[in-house]
Structures are given as structure tokens and as C-alpha cells.
Amino acid sequence: MSHNPAMLNRAIGLVEHEARLLDERRFDEWLSLFADDAWYWMPAAWEQHSPDDALSLLFEDRRLLSLRVRRLASPGIHVEQPPSRTHHHLSALTAEPTEEGGVEVSSLQLIVMVREAEQRLFSARCVHRLSVHQEELRIISKTVRLIDCDAGHRGFAVPL
């Protein structure tokens, strides 16, 4: 991948679009941004460098992400009744070419999640690795490194 500024800007735009899809609960469209062999990882330890190092808060391949999306669409999912609402606040977005010819986008995110009267806040550094094939960008991995990853967390029904 060249250092094409337009492609790097498109990569940042894709990450911003992904956050908007999550906030609008457009989970099918969100899932379509991921490559077939993609994975989504939320480490459980600050120094965890791989999902193979230790247990993770989440580590899901595209098949499990698809299952999560189907469950969120089901009216019978009791942990999401009423549905959560989120706002993703993104800052410090940077995009760099990878050695594999893709793009890595790093961002700081403050995610506000509200369900009924309860509000939860999540602060994370997110790293999206994107593939580039014939000018098409796809997410091949998303890492959500929560600043309090080693604290106790309840389950995550809605993707951050």
C-alpha cells in the first residue's frame, strides 16, 4: 500500500462510519464492513498482546459476530429489552499503511451506553486493521483496549 493520503483518509472515514452504524443499531450493515476472516478482540489485561496470551473479555471471529448480530435482531433477547443506546466519541484518529498493504487506524474512543436509567462509560484505544483490495476497504481486525480492561465487567451484548 502506498502512502496515498486519499486512501488513509478513506480508512479514517470507514472507522467513523462504523461508529455511526453502531450508534444507529444498524448491526447488519456494521457486520458487512468486516472481512470473512475478520476478528474482534477486547483484551482482559493491559499488557495482553494476543488473544492467545490469556482469557479475553471478547474474542470473536466473523461467524460469532454474525451470531451476535442475529441475536440482537431477535425480540426475545432479554438483556437488550429495552435496547441499549450508544454514542461513540472518536478522537486522535491516525491512519498508517501496514507492511501487508493494508491500513491500520488507531483512535481513542469514549463510548456512552444507556439502557433504561443506567449509563455506562467505556474509554478505549481502538485499533482497526483494514485490508485494501481493488480500492475496497474491509475490517480484518478490531481491537478494543479498554482503559479499565482488568476491572470487573458485565457482559457486552452490544458491540463497542
C-alpha positions in Angstrom: 0.0 0.0 0.0 1.3 3.4 -0.9 1.2 6.3 1.4 -1.8 7.6 -0.6 -3.3 10.3 1.6 -6.8 9.8 0.0 -6.8 6.1 0.9 -5.6 6.9 4.5 -8.5 9.5 4.8 -11.0 6.9 3.5 -9.7 4.4 6.1 -10.4 7.0 8.9 -13.8 7.6 7.3 -14.6 3.9 7.5 -13.9 3.8 11.2 -16.1 6.9 11.7 -18.8 5.2 9.6 -18.5 2.0 11.7 -19.1 4.0 14.9 -22.2 5.7 13.4 -23.6 2.3 12.4 -23.2 1.0 15.9 -24.9 4.1 17.4 -27.8 3.7 14.9 -28.0 0.0 15.7 -27.6 -0.9 12.1 -25.8 -4.1 13.0 -26.2 -5.9 9.7 -24.5 -3.0 7.9 -21.9 -2.9 10.6 -21.1 -6.6 10.1 -20.8 -6.1 6.3 -17.7 -3.9 7.0 -15.8 -7.0 8.2 -13.9 -9.4 6.0 -14.9 -13.1 6.1 -11.9 -14.0 8.2 -12.1 -10.9 10.5 -11.9 -11.0 14.3 -13.0 -8.6 17.1 -10.9 -8.6 20.2 -11.2 -7.0 23.7 -8.2 -7.9 25.9 -8.8 -8.5 29.6 -5.3 -7.4 30.6 -3.4 -4.2 29.9 -0.3 -5.9 28.7 -2.0 -8.6 26.8 -0.5 -8.7 23.3 -2.5 -11.6 21.8 -5.9 -13.3 22.4 -3.7 -16.5 22.9 -1.9 -15.0 25.9 -4.8 -15.2 28.3 -8.6 -15.1 28.5 -10.1 -12.1 26.8 -13.2 -10.0 27.6 -14.3 -10.8 24.0 -12.6 -12.6 21.1 -15.0 -13.4 18.3 -14.5 -14.3 14.6 -16.9 -13.2 11.9 -19.1 -16.2 12.5 -19.6 -15.3 16.2 -20.1 -11.7 15.3 -22.8 -12.8 12.9 -24.5 -14.8 15.6 -24.3 -11.8 17.9 -26.0 -9.6 15.3 -28.7 -12.2 14.7 -29.4 -12.3 18.5 -29.5 -8.5 18.7 -32.2 -8.6 16.0 -34.3 -11.1 17.9 -37.2 -9.6 20.0 -36.5 -12.4 22.6 -33.1 -11.1 23.7 -33.9 -10.2 27.2 -30.6 -8.5 28.0 -31.4 -5.9 25.4 -35.0 -5.1 26.4 -35.3 -2.2 26.1 -32.5 -1.8 23.6 -29.3 0.0 24.6 -28.4 3.2 23.0 -24.8 4.3 22.4 -22.7 7.3 21.4 -19.2 6.8 20.2 -17.0 9.8 20.6 -13.8 9.4 18.5 -10.6 11.4 18.7 -6.9 11.2 17.9 -7.6 9.2 14.7 -4.5 8.3 12.8 -4.0 6.0 9.8 -0.8 4.3 8.7 0.0 1.9 5.9 0.8 -1.7 7.1 3.5 -3.9 5.7 0.8 -6.3 4.4 -0.5 -3.5 2.1 -3.4 -2.5 4.3 -4.1 0.3 6.7 -4.1 0.5 10.5 -6.4 3.1 12.0 -5.9 4.0 15.7 -8.4 6.0 17.7 -9.3 7.0 21.2 -13.0 6.3 21.9 -15.3 7.3 24.7 -18.4 5.1 24.4 -21.5 6.1 26.3 -24.1 3.3 26.7 -27.5 3.9 28.1 -30.1 1.3 28.9 -33.2 2.3 30.8 -31.9 4.7 33.6 -28.4 3.2 33.7 -25.5 4.8 31.9 -22.1 3.1 31.4 -19.0 4.7 30.1 -16.1 3.0 28.3 -12.9 4.6 27.4 -10.7 2.7 24.9 -7.9 2.8 22.4 -9.3 1.1 19.3 -7.1 -0.3 16.5 -8.7 -1.3 13.2 -6.7 -3.2 10.7 -8.1 -2.9 7.2 -7.4 -4.7 4.0 -7.4 -2.9 0.7 -8.4 -4.9 -2.3 -9.2 -3.1 -5.6 -9.7 0.2 -3.6 -12.3 -1.6 -1.3 -11.6 -1.4 2.4 -12.7 -4.2 4.8 -12.0 -4.6 8.5 -9.8 -7.6 9.1 -9.4 -7.0 12.9 -10.7 -4.7 15.5 -9.1 -4.4 18.9 -10.9 -2.5 21.7 -8.4 -2.0 24.5 -10.5 -0.7 27.4 -8.5 1.5 29.8 -10.1 -0.5 32.7 -9.9 -3.8 30.9 -8.8 -5.6 34.1 -11.8 -4.4 36.1 -14.9 -6.4 36.6 -17.3 -6.1 33.6 -20.7 -7.3 33.0 -21.4 -8.9 29.6 -21.3 -7.0 26.4 -24.4 -7.6 24.3 -23.9 -4.7 22.0 -20.5 -4.4 20.3 -18.4 -1.4 21.3 
